[in-house]
Amino acid sequence: MGSLIIYCRAGFEGECAAEVQAHAAALGVAGYCRATAGSAYVEFNLYEEDAADLLRRLNFADLIFARQMFAAQRVDDLPLGDRVNPLLDALGETQVGEVWVETADTNEAKELQALCRKLAPPLRAELQRRGRLHEGRGDLPRLHVFFLTTASAWVGLSEPDNSSPWYMGIPRLKFPSGAPSRSTLKLDEALLTFLDAKEREKRLRPGMHAVDLGAAPGGWTWQLVQRHLRVVAVDNGPMDQALLDSGVVEQRREDGFRYRPPKPVDWMVCDMVEQPARIARLMADWLAQGWCRECIFNLKLPMKKRYQEVQHCAQIIEQRLSKAGLRYTLRFKQLYHDREEVTGYLSIVER
Ligand SMILES: C[S@@+](CC[C@H](N)C(=O)[O-])C[C@H]1O[C@@H](n2cnc3c(N)ncnc32)[C@H](O)[C@@H]1O
């Protein structure tokens, strides 16, 4: 298989392509990207190496703008009467543990969703008949059939432990009734993305203390309260009254850049609308000073040079924390619920 397919947010194809190209180059793999603005995916074509090898060597968690990635080949001129057999013939003899029939996350591709729904059951049935589908086997690759038109698709494989666990790379999170803002889904998704179930249990324990910078009206605070943390919500704007009445939230009407916790806290989260570099410096300072052990923060990206801006922010954090002699984990992801922004996770690694 000669290409990698990477899904991303529509409008971020350039960032996604630049990032994949940089990661492949760092691994010594040459290739070129094809990306159409607004298409919500990028195609990385390899000159020599096998796309499946590159897929294994790339770390999905390191890719900021990737929602999903798989190694694939394109199948065109699918006959209307039988799409299933040519699609499966392109797959070869591989055994798979799951089948996802997908399309791009764009308005234009929406009309292909009915076709995806229609084709998924016969594809599964035919794979089963060929003895190649073992549903529930997480150790086997996942099959992606990614429709571009009714007659063209990419057919490929992802590694379940090195890809998004969500169909189309999109977590279906329900907006919780009672949460004061839609932003609440951002922190919910961030916790699912950056921490696995065991880490969430270990790192978000009832009774822990958190600070929420730029908290109003309280969507992120609400998520922390749901997990039984006590929260200091820093914002001049009005906070949701039910949160203030909960007894575990204290509002401080202060500048989030000046607020300092009287005692170190476990978590700090930050959704202030500010220049990304300024936020990055603040996050690094909180960890370097020992005011918190981990933080999740949102970076609102400028219109241009968005990939470079995130890299610049990573450098700021790296410089400050290395100077402080701290070991840390830093990751960024453009979450499904992020728009012109990315979310970061920064955590001290205990020695
Ligand atoms: C995107 S909203 C936060 C939404 C919130 N995370 C939620 O889920 O409801 C940004 C907030 O940051 C606050 N903000 C911006 N600059 C700030 C600063 N310097 N100090 C404190 N809050 C600030 C604004 O008042 C605004 O309420």
The ligand as a Tripos MOL2 file, in Angstrom:
@<TRIPOS>MOLECULE
LIG
   27    29     1     0     0
SMALL
NO_CHARGES

@<TRIPOS>ATOM
      1 C1        -13.8410   30.7910   26.0860 C.3       1 LIG1
      2 S1        -14.3480   31.5100   27.5690 S.3       1 LIG1
      3 C2        -14.2100   30.2100   28.7290 C.3       1 LIG1
      4 C3        -15.3040   29.2090   28.6600 C.3       1 LIG1
      5 C4        -15.2320   28.2110   29.7820 C.3       1 LIG1
      6 N1        -14.0590   27.3530   29.6410 N.3       1 LIG1
      7 C5        -16.4420   27.3360   29.8060 C.2       1 LIG1
      8 O1        -16.3240   26.1340   29.5710 O.co2     1 LIG1
      9 O2        -17.5270   27.8380   30.1080 O.co2     1 LIG1
     10 C6        -13.0000   32.5200   27.9710 C.3       1 LIG1
     11 C7        -13.0930   33.1890   29.3200 C.3       1 LIG1
     12 O3        -11.8110   33.6980   29.6450 O.3       1 LIG1
     13 C8        -11.9960   34.8580   30.4150 C.3       1 LIG1
     14 N2        -10.7370   35.6250   30.4170 N.ar      1 LIG1
     15 C9        -10.0910   36.1800   29.3680 C.ar      1 LIG1
     16 N3         -8.9610   36.7900   29.7840 N.ar      1 LIG1
     17 C10        -8.9060   36.5850   31.1120 C.ar      1 LIG1
     18 C11        -7.9820   36.9650   32.1220 C.ar      1 LIG1
     19 N4         -6.8740   37.6630   31.8330 N.pl3     1 LIG1
     20 N5         -8.2190   36.5680   33.3950 N.ar      1 LIG1
     21 C12        -9.3160   35.8490   33.7040 C.ar      1 LIG1
     22 N6        -10.2300   35.4660   32.7920 N.ar      1 LIG1
     23 C13       -10.0300   35.8320   31.5120 C.ar      1 LIG1
     24 C14       -13.1720   35.5600   29.7920 C.3       1 LIG1
     25 O4        -13.7990   36.4000   30.7310 O.3       1 LIG1
     26 C15       -14.0560   34.3660   29.3790 C.3       1 LIG1
     27 O5        -15.0500   34.1190   30.3570 O.3       1 LIG1
@<TRIPOS>BOND
     1     1     2 1
     2     2     3 1
     3     2    10 1
     4     3     4 1
     5     4     5 1
     6     5     6 1
     7     5     7 1
     8     7     8 2
     9     7     9 1
    10    10    11 1
    11    11    12 1
    12    11    26 1
    13    12    13 1
    14    13    14 1
    15    13    24 1
    16    14    15 ar
    17    14    23 ar
    18    15    16 ar
    19    16    17 ar
    20    17    18 ar
    21    17    23 ar
    22    18    19 1
    23    18    20 ar
    24    20    21 ar
    25    21    22 ar
    26    22    23 ar
    27    24    25 1
    28    24    26 1
    29    26    27 1
@<TRIPOS>SUBSTRUCTURE
     1 LIG1         1 GROUP 0 **** ****
